Amino acid sequence: MKTKKAKTTSKNDNKAKKDVPEKKAPIVRFFLKDGTQLDTLEGVVVPVNERTETAYRMLAEMYMK
């Protein structure tokens, strides 16, 4: 029975990988007025008022594009 040999990488392969920046997703955390920290606002109702209206409008415009 033959076993497969692991692929080895040359120095050139490693250099090419270092030149390409790794794509990372942004991390968004939400801090509520009562001190609660959330990773998502799913299921949380955020009231529309003077402070939040602009943000909602911007998000709606980006969503519609």
HELIX and SHEET records of a PDB file:
HELIX    1   1 LYS A   11  ASP A   19  1                                   9    
HELIX    2   2 GLU A   50  MET A   64  1                                  15    
SHEET    1   A 2 PHE A  30  PHE A  31  0                                        
SHEET    2   A 2 GLN A  37  LEU A  38 -1                                        
END                                                                             
